[in-house]
Amino acid sequence: MTRTLLTMLVLASAGKATSLASLLDLAAKSADREIVALAAVACTETVVETKVNPKDKTEERRRQTFDYLVLVDTEDGEMAITESRVEQGKPKNAAKPLLASTGFSTIILILHPHYQNSFEFSDLGSIDEGGRQWRRIGFEFRPGKRSPSVLHTGAREYPLAWKGEVRMDENTGQVEWIHASLGSQLSEIGLESLETTVRYGPQAGQESADWLPAEAVIELRTRHQHWRNVHTFAGYRHFDVVTSEKTEVAKKP
């Protein structure tokens, strides 16, 4: 009887799911690794901006293509992310964007060691999708903490208090999907809702195991307006910065 009980306890222990703390540690390492990987490549970003009327019909649509890369600065213990976006074949009198949506490729910073303490996390169990099992982690911004995202409107900046869900491989830490929303946080400026879904995946032709942004969908609503922006990232390629130094000996007069 004792042997049977011990066997049952061992089996139960072996089947126990990875703890939330272990998942967050794995996610932090993965996010750090993937931000470094993203800063080492350039890609082609395509943005389709759509303005939608109250009947969910398209009023206006624009498509732009950019040479895209991310610059990361971690001096003095702080982290600064800068996006470089150069439009391909940009006309002389290019129209302003319907909705400027940038920075969503790096929303994985929610899991990064630099920002993880800014969020409350919860274990939402597992889900099967695409023939694989993904671990679901819920997150919600802690008021007063440092946010990885900022909304610019006019001369003002609003730190964004994201809440949502991450889906990741609990064995590798690879993040497949992040969904985040704001609800009515910025109702004071007429913003009713802001949501984003960002998908990550392995890049064709790349030997690295790192997963990089593949698509980011942004939905923003005010009382009378609705915008939908879809960013796709493809053609990732490593780039090198080459510098040269030349020393010349001054000629005698």
C-alpha positions as a Markdown table, in Angstrom:
| # | Residue | x | y | z |
|---|---|---|---|---|
| 1 | Met | 0.0 | 0.0 | 0.0 |
| 2 | Thr | 2.8 | 2.4 | 0.9 |
| 3 | Arg | 4.6 | 1.6 | -2.4 |
| 4 | Thr | 1.5 | 2.3 | -4.4 |
| 5 | Leu | 1.0 | 5.6 | -2.7 |
| 6 | Leu | 4.6 | 6.6 | -3.3 |
| 7 | Thr | 4.2 | 5.7 | -7.0 |
| 8 | Met | 1.1 | 7.9 | -7.3 |
| 9 | Leu | 2.9 | 10.8 | -5.7 |
| 10 | Val | 5.8 | 10.5 | -8.0 |
| 11 | Leu | 3.5 | 10.4 | -11.1 |
| 12 | Ala | 1.6 | 13.4 | -9.9 |
| 13 | Ser | 4.9 | 15.3 | -9.4 |
| 14 | Ala | 6.1 | 14.4 | -12.8 |
| 15 | Gly | 3.0 | 15.6 | -14.5 |
| 16 | Lys | 2.9 | 18.9 | -12.7 |
| 17 | Ala | 2.9 | 21.9 | -15.0 |
| 18 | Thr | 5.7 | 24.4 | -15.1 |
| 19 | Ser | 5.3 | 27.1 | -12.4 |
| 20 | Leu | 4.4 | 30.7 | -13.3 |
| 21 | Ala | 7.7 | 31.9 | -11.9 |
| 22 | Ser | 9.6 | 29.5 | -14.1 |
| 23 | Leu | 7.6 | 30.5 | -17.1 |
| 24 | Leu | 8.3 | 34.2 | -16.5 |
| 25 | Asp | 12.0 | 33.6 | -16.1 |
| 26 | Leu | 12.0 | 31.7 | -19.4 |
| 27 | Ala | 9.9 | 34.4 | -21.0 |
| 28 | Ala | 12.3 | 37.1 | -19.8 |
| 29 | Lys | 15.3 | 35.3 | -21.3 |
| 30 | Ser | 13.4 | 34.8 | -24.6 |
| 31 | Ala | 12.3 | 38.4 | -24.8 |
| 32 | Asp | 15.8 | 39.7 | -24.1 |
| 33 | Arg | 17.3 | 37.3 | -26.7 |
| 34 | Glu | 14.7 | 38.3 | -29.3 |
| 35 | Ile | 15.1 | 42.0 | -28.8 |
| 36 | Val | 18.8 | 41.5 | -29.4 |
| 37 | Ala | 18.1 | 39.5 | -32.5 |
| 38 | Leu | 15.6 | 42.1 | -33.8 |
| 39 | Ala | 18.3 | 44.8 | -33.4 |
| 40 | Ala | 20.7 | 42.8 | -35.5 |
| 41 | Val | 18.5 | 42.6 | -38.6 |
| 42 | Ala | 16.7 | 44.8 | -41.1 |
| 43 | Cys | 13.5 | 43.9 | -42.9 |
| 44 | Thr | 10.8 | 45.1 | -45.2 |
| 45 | Glu | 7.7 | 46.5 | -43.4 |
| 46 | Thr | 4.4 | 46.8 | -45.2 |
| 47 | Val | 1.7 | 48.9 | -43.6 |
| 48 | Val | -1.9 | 48.9 | -44.7 |
| 49 | Glu | -3.9 | 51.7 | -43.1 |
| 50 | Thr | -7.7 | 51.5 | -43.2 |
| 51 | Lys | -10.3 | 54.0 | -42.0 |
| 52 | Val | -13.6 | 52.3 | -41.3 |
| 53 | Asn | -17.1 | 53.9 | -41.0 |
| 54 | Pro | -19.7 | 53.1 | -38.3 |
| 55 | Lys | -21.1 | 50.3 | -40.6 |
| 56 | Asp | -17.7 | 48.6 | -40.7 |
| 57 | Lys | -17.2 | 49.6 | -44.3 |
| 58 | Thr | -13.9 | 50.9 | -45.7 |
| 59 | Glu | -13.8 | 54.6 | -46.2 |
| 60 | Glu | -10.2 | 55.0 | -47.1 |
| 61 | Arg | -7.2 | 52.7 | -47.5 |
| 62 | Arg | -3.5 | 53.4 | -47.9 |
| 63 | Arg | -0.5 | 51.1 | -48.4 |
| 64 | Gln | 3.1 | 51.9 | -47.7 |
| 65 | Thr | 6.3 | 49.9 | -47.7 |
| 66 | Phe | 9.4 | 50.7 | -45.6 |
| 67 | Asp | 12.9 | 49.6 | -45.0 |
| 68 | Tyr | 12.7 | 48.9 | -41.3 |
| 69 | Leu | 15.1 | 48.3 | -38.5 |
| 70 | Val | 15.2 | 48.7 | -34.7 |
| 71 | Leu | 18.0 | 50.3 | -32.7 |
| 72 | Val | 18.4 | 49.4 | -29.0 |
| 73 | Asp | 20.4 | 51.6 | -26.5 |
| 74 | Thr | 20.9 | 50.2 | -23.0 |
| 75 | Glu | 23.3 | 52.8 | -21.6 |
| 76 | Asp | 23.1 | 53.9 | -17.9 |
| 77 | Gly | 20.9 | 50.9 | -17.1 |
| 78 | Glu | 18.0 | 52.3 | -19.1 |
| 79 | Met | 16.6 | 50.9 | -22.3 |
| 80 | Ala | 15.7 | 53.1 | -25.3 |
| 81 | Ile | 14.1 | 51.6 | -28.5 |
| 82 | Thr | 14.2 | 53.6 | -31.7 |
| 83 | Glu | 12.6 | 52.5 | -35.0 |
| 84 | Ser | 14.1 | 53.5 | -38.3 |
| 85 | Arg | 11.5 | 53.5 | -41.1 |
| 86 | Val | 12.4 | 54.7 | -44.6 |
| 87 | Glu | 9.6 | 54.6 | -47.1 |
| 88 | Gln | 10.4 | 52.9 | -50.4 |
| 89 | Gly | 9.7 | 55.0 | -53.5 |
| 90 | Lys | 8.4 | 57.9 | -51.3 |
| 91 | Pro | 6.7 | 60.6 | -53.5 |
| 92 | Lys | 7.7 | 64.2 | -53.0 |
| 93 | Asn | 4.3 | 65.2 | -51.6 |
| 94 | Ala | 3.5 | 62.1 | -49.5 |
| 95 | Ala | 0.2 | 62.2 | -47.6 |
| 96 | Lys | 0.2 | 62.0 | -43.9 |
| 97 | Pro | -0.7 | 58.6 | -42.4 |
| 98 | Leu | -4.3 | 58.0 | -41.5 |
| 99 | Leu | -3.1 | 56.7 | -38.2 |
| 100 | Ala | 0.6 | 56.6 | -37.3 |
| 101 | Ser | 1.1 | 53.3 | -35.4 |
| 102 | Thr | 4.7 | 52.5 | -34.5 |
| 103 | Gly | 6.5 | 50.5 | -31.8 |
| 104 | Phe | 4.2 | 47.4 | -31.9 |
| 105 | Ser | 6.9 | 45.1 | -33.2 |
| 106 | Thr | 8.6 | 45.4 | -29.7 |
| 107 | Ile | 5.5 | 44.8 | -27.5 |
| 108 | Ile | 7.4 | 41.7 | -26.4 |
| 109 | Leu | 9.1 | 44.1 | -24.0 |
| 110 | Ile | 6.2 | 43.4 | -21.6 |
| 111 | Leu | 8.1 | 40.2 | -20.8 |
| 112 | His | 11.6 | 41.7 | -20.8 |
| 113 | Pro | 13.5 | 41.9 | -17.5 |
| 114 | His | 13.6 | 45.7 | -17.9 |
| 115 | Tyr | 9.8 | 45.9 | -17.8 |
| 116 | Gln | 8.5 | 42.6 | -16.3 |
| 117 | Asn | 8.1 | 44.1 | -12.9 |
| 118 | Ser | 5.7 | 46.7 | -14.4 |
| 119 | Phe | 3.0 | 44.0 | -14.9 |
| 120 | Glu | 1.0 | 41.5 | -12.8 |
| 121 | Phe | 1.1 | 38.1 | -14.5 |
| 122 | Ser | -1.3 | 35.1 | -14.2 |
| 123 | Asp | -1.3 | 31.5 | -15.4 |
| 124 | Leu | -4.2 | 31.0 | -17.9 |
| 125 | Gly | -3.4 | 27.3 | -18.7 |
| 126 | Ser | -2.7 | 25.9 | -22.1 |
| 127 | Ile | -4.3 | 25.9 | -25.5 |
| 128 | Asp | -3.8 | 23.8 | -28.7 |
| 129 | Glu | -3.3 | 25.8 | -31.9 |
| 130 | Gly | -1.5 | 25.1 | -35.2 |
| 131 | Gly | -0.7 | 21.6 | -34.1 |
| 132 | Arg | 1.2 | 22.8 | -31.0 |
| 133 | Gln | 0.4 | 23.4 | -27.4 |
| 134 | Trp | 1.0 | 26.9 | -26.1 |
| 135 | Arg | 1.0 | 28.2 | -22.5 |
| 136 | Arg | -1.2 | 31.2 | -21.9 |
| 137 | Ile | 0.0 | 34.0 | -19.6 |
| 138 | Gly | -2.2 | 36.9 | -18.6 |
| 139 | Phe | -0.7 | 40.3 | -17.9 |
| 140 | Glu | -2.0 | 43.6 | -16.5 |
| 141 | Phe | -0.1 | 46.9 | -16.0 |
| 142 | Arg | 0.6 | 48.0 | -12.5 |
| 143 | Pro | -0.4 | 51.6 | -12.0 |
| 144 | Gly | 2.5 | 54.0 | -11.4 |
| 145 | Lys | 5.1 | 51.6 | -13.0 |
| 146 | Arg | 7.2 | 52.2 | -16.1 |
| 147 | Ser | 5.4 | 51.3 | -19.4 |
| 148 | Pro | 7.2 | 50.0 | -22.5 |
| 149 | Ser | 4.7 | 51.9 | -24.7 |
| 150 | Val | 3.7 | 55.5 | -25.0 |
| 151 | Leu | 0.9 | 57.2 | -27.0 |
| 152 | His | 1.8 | 60.6 | -28.5 |
| 153 | Thr | -1.0 | 63.0 | -29.2 |
| 154 | Gly | -0.1 | 66.6 | -29.9 |
| 155 | Ala | 2.5 | 67.7 | -27.4 |
| 156 | Arg | 1.5 | 65.2 | -24.7 |
| 157 | Glu | 2.6 | 61.6 | -24.0 |
| 158 | Tyr | 0.5 | 59.0 | -22.3 |
| 159 | Pro | 2.1 | 55.8 | -20.9 |
| 160 | Leu | -0.1 | 52.9 | -22.0 |
| 161 | Ala | -1.4 | 50.5 | -19.3 |
| 162 | Trp | -1.7 | 47.3 | -21.4 |
| 163 | Lys | -3.5 | 44.2 | -20.3 |
| 164 | Gly | -3.9 | 41.0 | -22.2 |
| 165 | Glu | -2.5 | 37.6 | -23.0 |
| 166 | Val | 0.7 | 36.0 | -24.2 |
| 167 | Arg | 1.0 | 32.5 | -25.8 |
| 168 | Met | 4.4 | 30.9 | -25.6 |
| 169 | Asp | 6.1 | 27.5 | -25.8 |
| 170 | Glu | 6.8 | 26.6 | -22.2 |
| 171 | Asn | 9.8 | 24.5 | -23.2 |
| 172 | Thr | 11.7 | 27.0 | -25.4 |
| 173 | Gly | 10.2 | 30.4 | -24.3 |
| 174 | Gln | 9.3 | 31.2 | -27.9 |
| 175 | Val | 6.5 | 33.7 | -28.0 |
| 176 | Glu | 3.9 | 33.0 | -30.8 |
| 177 | Trp | 1.2 | 35.6 | -30.0 |
| 178 | Ile | 0.5 | 38.6 | -27.9 |
| 179 | His | -2.8 | 40.3 | -27.6 |
| 180 | Ala | -3.1 | 43.6 | -25.6 |
| 181 | Ser | -5.8 | 46.2 | -25.0 |
| 182 | Leu | -6.4 | 49.4 | -23.2 |
| 183 | Gly | -10.1 | 49.5 | -22.8 |
| 184 | Ser | -11.3 | 53.1 | -21.9 |
| 185 | Gln | -8.0 | 54.2 | -20.2 |
| 186 | Leu | -7.8 | 57.3 | -22.4 |
| 187 | Ser | -11.4 | 58.4 | -22.6 |
| 188 | Glu | -10.3 | 61.9 | -21.6 |
| 189 | Ile | -9.0 | 62.4 | -25.1 |
| 190 | Gly | -11.9 | 60.6 | -26.8 |
| 191 | Leu | -10.2 | 57.2 | -27.2 |
| 192 | Glu | -12.7 | 54.4 | -26.6 |
| 193 | Ser | -10.5 | 51.5 | -27.2 |
| 194 | Leu | -7.1 | 50.4 | -28.5 |
| 195 | Glu | -6.2 | 46.8 | -29.2 |
| 196 | Thr | -3.3 | 45.0 | -30.8 |
| 197 | Thr | -2.5 | 41.5 | -31.8 |
| 198 | Val | 1.2 | 40.7 | -32.7 |
| 199 | Arg | 2.3 | 37.4 | -34.1 |
| 200 | Tyr | 5.8 | 36.0 | -34.1 |
| 201 | Gly | 7.4 | 33.2 | -36.0 |
| 202 | Pro | 10.6 | 31.6 | -37.4 |
| 203 | Gln | 11.9 | 33.5 | -40.4 |
| 204 | Ala | 12.3 | 31.8 | -43.8 |
| 205 | Gly | 16.0 | 31.2 | -44.8 |
| 206 | Gln | 17.2 | 32.0 | -41.3 |
| 207 | Glu | 19.2 | 29.3 | -39.4 |
| 208 | Ser | 18.6 | 31.1 | -36.0 |
| 209 | Ala | 16.1 | 29.7 | -33.6 |
| 210 | Asp | 14.9 | 33.2 | -32.8 |
| 211 | Trp | 11.3 | 34.1 | -33.6 |
| 212 | Leu | 10.8 | 37.7 | -34.9 |
| 213 | Pro | 7.6 | 39.8 | -35.5 |
| 214 | Ala | 5.6 | 38.6 | -38.5 |
| 215 | Glu | 2.4 | 40.7 | -38.2 |
| 216 | Ala | 0.9 | 43.4 | -36.0 |
| 217 | Val | -2.7 | 44.4 | -36.2 |
| 218 | Ile | -3.8 | 47.6 | -34.5 |
| 219 | Glu | -7.5 | 48.6 | -33.9 |
| 220 | Leu | -8.3 | 52.1 | -32.5 |
| 221 | Arg | -11.7 | 53.5 | -31.9 |
| 222 | Thr | -13.1 | 56.8 | -30.9 |
| 223 | Arg | -16.7 | 57.7 | -30.6 |
| 224 | His | -17.0 | 58.6 | -34.3 |
| 225 | Gln | -13.9 | 57.0 | -35.9 |
| 226 | His | -12.4 | 53.5 | -36.4 |
| 227 | Trp | -9.0 | 52.7 | -37.8 |
| 228 | Arg | -7.3 | 49.4 | -38.5 |
| 229 | Asn | -3.6 | 49.2 | -39.3 |
| 230 | Val | -1.9 | 46.0 | -40.4 |
| 231 | His | 1.9 | 45.8 | -40.3 |
| 232 | Thr | 3.7 | 42.8 | -41.9 |
| 233 | Phe | 7.4 | 42.2 | -41.4 |
| 234 | Ala | 9.3 | 40.1 | -44.0 |
| 235 | Gly | 12.6 | 39.6 | -45.7 |
| 236 | Tyr | 14.7 | 39.7 | -42.6 |
| 237 | Arg | 18.4 | 40.0 | -43.3 |
| 238 | His | 21.4 | 40.6 | -41.1 |
| 239 | Phe | 23.3 | 43.8 | -41.6 |
| 240 | Asp | 26.8 | 44.8 | -40.7 |
| 241 | Val | 28.1 | 48.2 | -39.9 |
| 242 | Val | 31.6 | 48.7 | -41.4 |
| 243 | Thr | 33.9 | 51.5 | -40.3 |
| 244 | Ser | 37.3 | 52.4 | -41.5 |
| 245 | Glu | 40.0 | 54.6 | -40.1 |
| 246 | Lys | 42.7 | 56.3 | -42.1 |
| 247 | Thr | 45.7 | 58.1 | -40.6 |
| 248 | Glu | 47.7 | 60.6 | -42.5 |
| 249 | Val | 51.1 | 62.0 | -41.6 |
| 250 | Ala | 51.2 | 65.7 | -41.8 |
| 251 | Lys | 53.7 | 67.0 | -44.4 |
| 252 | Lys | 56.5 | 69.2 | -43.2 |
| 253 | Pro | 56.3 | 72.8 | -44.5 |
